[in-house]
């Protein structure tokens, strides 16, 4: 049954796209240091459920924060990211303090134990960037 759902949505997406308006994307790979954070005031700010981009955080969402040097590589607000060792696609929804370099912070809701268990590790990420038309 699940296979048919994917086929249906794939067809819907394909038929709903106008070739003139379609964008082209390429996936880039980078090794970064990955930590985890929670939406708790002592870890973030006095408004722990609001990101630096102004988005609201809710447990269960697949969001990450990125160090500001990664913003220059194209990992900007709402960039799609996959993380080695984790399932699914994450969205860039926050940015980290300027002191961090080559780093992502994975949002883990209010689950402090999960964040501590993750710890700090080097991981390979892939992130999707739009290919700019050269014409």
BELSUL-V70523 format. One record per backbone hydrogen bond with DSSP energy under -1.0 kcal/mol. NH is the residue of the N-H (numbers start at 1). CO is the residue of the C=O. E is the energy in kcal/mol with one decimal. If there is no record, write none. Layout:
BEGIN
((NH/CO/E) (NH/CO/E))
END
This chain:
BEGIN
((5/1/-1.6) (6/2/-2.0) (7/3/-2.1) (8/4/-2.7) (9/5/-2.6) (10/6/-2.4) (11/7/-2.6) (12/8/-2.5) (13/9/-2.6) (14/10/-2.6) (15/11/-3.2) (16/12/-1.6) (21/18/-1.6) (22/18/-1.0) (26/129/-2.5) (28/127/-2.8) (30/125/-2.2) (32/123/-2.6) (33/102/-2.2) (34/121/-3.5) (35/104/-2.3) (37/106/-2.6) (39/109/-1.9) (40/38/-1.8) (43/40/-2.1) (44/40/-1.4) (50/47/-1.8) (51/55/-2.8) (54/51/-1.6) (57/49/-2.9) (61/58/-1.8) (63/61/-1.3) (64/91/-2.3) (65/105/-2.7) (66/94/-1.7) (67/103/-2.5) (70/67/-1.4) (74/71/-1.6) (75/70/-1.9) (76/74/-2.4) (78/92/-3.6) (79/76/-2.2) (81/90/-2.6) (82/126/-2.7) (84/124/-2.4) (86/83/-2.3) (90/81/-3.6) (91/62/-2.2) (92/79/-1.7) (93/64/-2.6) (94/64/-1.4) (96/66/-2.6) (100/97/-1.8) (104/33/-2.5) (105/65/-2.5) (106/35/-3.0) (107/63/-2.5) (108/37/-2.8) (111/108/-2.0) (112/110/-1.6) (115/111/-1.9) (116/112/-2.6) (117/113/-2.5) (118/114/-2.2) (119/115/-2.0) (121/34/-2.0) (123/32/-2.6) (125/30/-3.2) (126/82/-2.0) (127/28/-2.3) (128/80/-2.1) (129/26/-2.7) (131/24/-3.3))
END
